[in-house]
Amino acid sequence: MTVLSTRPSRRITKRKRKSTKPSPAYQFSVVIEPDEGGFHVYVPSLPGCHSFGSTLEQARVNIVEAIELHIEGLVENRLPVPVDRVVVERLVLAV
């Protein structure tokens, strides 16, 4: 004789605790250059972090997403997030 239980099986799962620590805020300099059909944008402090947009506004939106994904990858791999050390200056030359 086989006895079947009518109680559903219970799985014990650990709940993720919500972090009480606020997420760090990052600031990065970005370079936006006109390109064929739009704008190329990249982050000098995050090698490999590039994006593109058909408009200036779309390029800005896209690079924010690219930066977020780049930082998430660094954090998941326990790599340090670089500090932005880029100095931006506009030089005016009379030639």
PyRosetta script that sets phi, psi and omega in degrees:
from pyrosetta import init, pose_from_sequence

init()
pose = pose_from_sequence("MTVLSTRPSRRITKRKRKSTKPSPAYQFSVVIEPDEGGFHVYVPSLPGCHSFGSTLEQARVNIVEAIELHIEGLVENRLPVPVDRVVVERLVLAV")
pose.set_psi(1, 132.3)
pose.set_omega(1, 179.7)
pose.set_phi(2, -103.8)
pose.set_psi(2, 132.8)
pose.set_omega(2, 178.9)
pose.set_phi(3, -105.3)
pose.set_psi(3, 125.9)
pose.set_omega(3, 178.3)
pose.set_phi(4, -106.0)
pose.set_psi(4, 135.5)
pose.set_omega(4, 178.2)
pose.set_phi(5, -86.4)
pose.set_psi(5, 139.8)
pose.set_omega(5, 177.6)
pose.set_phi(6, -95.9)
pose.set_psi(6, -4.7)
pose.set_omega(6, 177.7)
pose.set_phi(7, -81.7)
pose.set_psi(7, 135.5)
pose.set_omega(7, 176.8)
pose.set_phi(8, -68.5)
pose.set_psi(8, 146.7)
pose.set_omega(8, 178.4)
pose.set_phi(9, -71.4)
pose.set_psi(9, 145.8)
pose.set_omega(9, -179.1)
pose.set_phi(10, -108.5)
pose.set_psi(10, 129.9)
pose.set_omega(10, 174.6)
pose.set_phi(11, -102.1)
pose.set_psi(11, 134.9)
pose.set_omega(11, 177.6)
pose.set_phi(12, -96.3)
pose.set_psi(12, 118.1)
pose.set_omega(12, 178.9)
pose.set_phi(13, -123.1)
pose.set_psi(13, 146.5)
pose.set_omega(13, 176.8)
pose.set_phi(14, -83.5)
pose.set_psi(14, 133.8)
pose.set_omega(14, 176.4)
pose.set_phi(15, -88.4)
pose.set_psi(15, 139.6)
pose.set_omega(15, 176.5)
pose.set_phi(16, -76.1)
pose.set_psi(16, 129.6)
pose.set_omega(16, 176.5)
pose.set_phi(17, -77.6)
pose.set_psi(17, 139.9)
pose.set_omega(17, 175.4)
pose.set_phi(18, -72.2)
pose.set_psi(18, 134.5)
pose.set_omega(18, -179.8)
pose.set_phi(19, -70.7)
pose.set_psi(19, 132.7)
pose.set_omega(19, 176.8)
pose.set_phi(20, -88.3)
pose.set_psi(20, -10.7)
pose.set_omega(20, 178.5)
pose.set_phi(21, -82.2)
pose.set_psi(21, 131.2)
pose.set_omega(21, 176.6)
pose.set_phi(22, -69.6)
pose.set_psi(22, 149.7)
pose.set_omega(22, 177.3)
pose.set_phi(23, -66.1)
pose.set_psi(23, 142.5)
pose.set_omega(23, 179.2)
pose.set_phi(24, -68.5)
pose.set_psi(24, 149.1)
pose.set_omega(24, 176.1)
pose.set_phi(25, -99.3)
pose.set_psi(25, 137.8)
pose.set_omega(25, -179.2)
pose.set_phi(26, -119.6)
pose.set_psi(26, 149.2)
pose.set_omega(26, 173.6)
pose.set_phi(27, -127.3)
pose.set_psi(27, 131.6)
pose.set_omega(27, 179.1)
pose.set_phi(28, -135.2)
pose.set_psi(28, 142.4)
pose.set_omega(28, 171.7)
pose.set_phi(29, -80.4)
pose.set_psi(29, 139.4)
pose.set_omega(29, 176.7)
pose.set_phi(30, -123.4)
pose.set_psi(30, 150.7)
pose.set_omega(30, 176.9)
pose.set_phi(31, -112.6)
pose.set_psi(31, 125.7)
pose.set_omega(31, 179.3)
pose.set_phi(32, -116.3)
pose.set_psi(32, 122.7)
pose.set_omega(32, -178.3)
pose.set_phi(33, -124.0)
pose.set_psi(33, 136.8)
pose.set_omega(33, 173.7)
pose.set_phi(34, -61.5)
pose.set_psi(34, 140.4)
pose.set_omega(34, -179.0)
pose.set_phi(35, -138.9)
pose.set_psi(35, 170.0)
pose.set_omega(35, 177.7)
pose.set_phi(36, -58.4)
pose.set_psi(36, 118.4)
pose.set_omega(36, 176.4)
pose.set_phi(37, 78.7)
pose.set_psi(37, 11.0)
pose.set_omega(37, 179.4)
pose.set_phi(38, 163.0)
pose.set_psi(38, -140.7)
pose.set_omega(38, -175.4)
pose.set_phi(39, -136.2)
pose.set_psi(39, 133.4)
pose.set_omega(39, 173.9)
pose.set_phi(40, -96.3)
pose.set_psi(40, 135.2)
pose.set_omega(40, -179.9)
pose.set_phi(41, -135.0)
pose.set_psi(41, 139.4)
pose.set_omega(41, 179.1)
pose.set_phi(42, -147.2)
pose.set_psi(42, 165.9)
pose.set_omega(42, -177.7)
pose.set_phi(43, -116.4)
pose.set_psi(43, 107.2)
pose.set_omega(43, -178.1)
pose.set_phi(44, -57.4)
pose.set_psi(44, -32.9)
pose.set_omega(44, -178.0)
pose.set_phi(45, -78.9)
pose.set_psi(45, -11.8)
pose.set_omega(45, 179.1)
pose.set_phi(46, -121.8)
pose.set_psi(46, 83.8)
pose.set_omega(46, -178.0)
pose.set_phi(47, -52.5)
pose.set_psi(47, 132.1)
pose.set_omega(47, 180.0)
pose.set_phi(48, 90.8)
pose.set_psi(48, -4.7)
pose.set_omega(48, -178.6)
pose.set_phi(49, -93.8)
pose.set_psi(49, 98.0)
pose.set_omega(49, -177.4)
pose.set_phi(50, -129.9)
pose.set_psi(50, 159.1)
pose.set_omega(50, 172.2)
pose.set_phi(51, -156.2)
pose.set_psi(51, -178.6)
pose.set_omega(51, -176.1)
pose.set_phi(52, -149.4)
pose.set_psi(52, 151.5)
pose.set_omega(52, 174.2)
pose.set_phi(53, -150.1)
pose.set_psi(53, 147.2)
pose.set_omega(53, 179.6)
pose.set_phi(54, -73.8)
pose.set_psi(54, -22.5)
pose.set_omega(54, 174.1)
pose.set_phi(55, -125.2)
pose.set_psi(55, 164.3)
pose.set_omega(55, 178.7)
pose.set_phi(56, -60.2)
pose.set_psi(56, -43.4)
pose.set_omega(56, 179.9)
pose.set_phi(57, -63.9)
pose.set_psi(57, -41.9)
pose.set_omega(57, 179.1)
pose.set_phi(58, -65.1)
pose.set_psi(58, -36.9)
pose.set_omega(58, 176.9)
pose.set_phi(59, -62.2)
pose.set_psi(59, -41.5)
pose.set_omega(59, 178.7)
pose.set_phi(60, -64.0)
pose.set_psi(60, -44.7)
pose.set_omega(60, 179.4)
pose.set_phi(61, -62.1)
pose.set_psi(61, -44.7)
pose.set_omega(61, -177.5)
pose.set_phi(62, -65.7)
pose.set_psi(62, -37.6)
pose.set_omega(62, -178.5)
pose.set_phi(63, -71.6)
pose.set_psi(63, -30.7)
pose.set_omega(63, 175.9)
pose.set_phi(64, -61.8)
pose.set_psi(64, -45.4)
pose.set_omega(64, 178.6)
pose.set_phi(65, -64.0)
pose.set_psi(65, -41.2)
pose.set_omega(65, 179.2)
pose.set_phi(66, -62.9)
pose.set_psi(66, -40.6)
pose.set_omega(66, 178.9)
pose.set_phi(67, -64.5)
pose.set_psi(67, -45.4)
pose.set_omega(67, 179.6)
pose.set_phi(68, -58.5)
pose.set_psi(68, -46.4)
pose.set_omega(68, 179.9)
pose.set_phi(69, -65.4)
pose.set_psi(69, -39.2)
pose.set_omega(69, 179.1)
pose.set_phi(70, -62.0)
pose.set_psi(70, -47.3)
pose.set_omega(70, -179.8)
pose.set_phi(71, -65.5)
pose.set_psi(71, -41.4)
pose.set_omega(71, 177.7)
pose.set_phi(72, -58.1)
pose.set_psi(72, -42.1)
pose.set_omega(72, 178.2)
pose.set_phi(73, -63.3)
pose.set_psi(73, -41.7)
pose.set_omega(73, 177.7)
pose.set_phi(74, -62.6)
pose.set_psi(74, -46.1)
pose.set_omega(74, -178.1)
pose.set_phi(75, -64.4)
pose.set_psi(75, -44.4)
pose.set_omega(75, 179.5)
pose.set_phi(76, -61.0)
pose.set_psi(76, -33.8)
pose.set_omega(76, 179.7)
pose.set_phi(77, -91.7)
pose.set_psi(77, 9.7)
pose.set_omega(77, 178.8)
pose.set_phi(78, 55.1)
pose.set_psi(78, 41.3)
pose.set_omega(78, 176.2)
pose.set_phi(79, -104.7)
pose.set_psi(79, 150.3)
pose.set_omega(79, -179.0)
pose.set_phi(80, -70.0)
pose.set_psi(80, 144.7)
pose.set_omega(80, 174.2)
pose.set_phi(81, -86.5)
pose.set_psi(81, 120.7)
pose.set_omega(81, -177.2)
pose.set_phi(82, -62.0)
pose.set_psi(82, 149.8)
pose.set_omega(82, 175.2)
pose.set_phi(83, -90.7)
pose.set_psi(83, 135.8)
pose.set_omega(83, 179.7)
pose.set_phi(84, -70.8)
pose.set_psi(84, 114.6)
pose.set_omega(84, 179.7)
pose.set_phi(85, -116.2)
pose.set_psi(85, 17.0)
pose.set_omega(85, -178.2)
pose.set_phi(86, -75.3)
pose.set_psi(86, 133.9)
pose.set_omega(86, 175.8)
pose.set_phi(87, -108.2)
pose.set_psi(87, 123.4)
pose.set_omega(87, -179.1)
pose.set_phi(88, -109.7)
pose.set_psi(88, 125.2)
pose.set_omega(88, 177.1)
pose.set_phi(89, -135.7)
pose.set_psi(89, 148.2)
pose.set_omega(89, 173.5)
pose.set_phi(90, -107.4)
pose.set_psi(90, 120.3)
pose.set_omega(90, -179.3)
pose.set_phi(91, -101.0)
pose.set_psi(91, 136.8)
pose.set_omega(91, 176.0)
pose.set_phi(92, -112.2)
pose.set_psi(92, 121.0)
pose.set_omega(92, -177.0)
pose.set_phi(93, -120.7)
pose.set_psi(93, 141.3)
pose.set_omega(93, 172.0)
pose.set_phi(94, -105.0)
pose.set_psi(94, 113.7)
pose.set_omega(94, -176.5)
pose.set_phi(95, -115.1)
pose.dump_pdb("model.pdb")
